[in-house]
Amino acid sequence: MTAVVNRDLTAEPKAPMRARELVKELQLSRDAEARVGLVLSELVTNAVVHGEETRAGRLRLALELADQRVRGEVCGASAMFAWEPTEPDLAEPGGLGLLIVDEVADRWGIKGNAHVCVWFECLDCASR
């Protein structure tokens, strides 16, 4: 089974919830839907919070299910950045998004220049 979802979302506080709703279109198992939804919503949250555009900016989401593998991508306007795992300050809010992505996704990475895209893969996401 192959399924593809491509959407533009407004970079606003409700964007992570809307992104999780898009995962349902892939018709994954409950566990895989929760896993992909968590990773996708963390990436969308990061794009909304850290993107250089105003909250009225746009994000581009892409999801593809093929051969039990889900590949997702969130793109938005931002300066390119590198991520290195560090101990989070648990006394401060936030800062755990990419640590969650690193734990839950099988693979992930960052690409881009003027626009940054963060991609992830879930390799064993069985369909219903």
Buried (B, 14 or more C-beta within 10 A) or exposed (E): EEBEBEBEBBBBEEBBEBBBEBBEEBEBEEEBBBBBBBBBBBBBBBBBEBBEBEEEBBBBBBBBBEEBEBBBBBBBBBEEEEBEEEEEEEEEEEEBBBBBBBEBBBEBEBEBEEBBBBBBBBEEBEEE
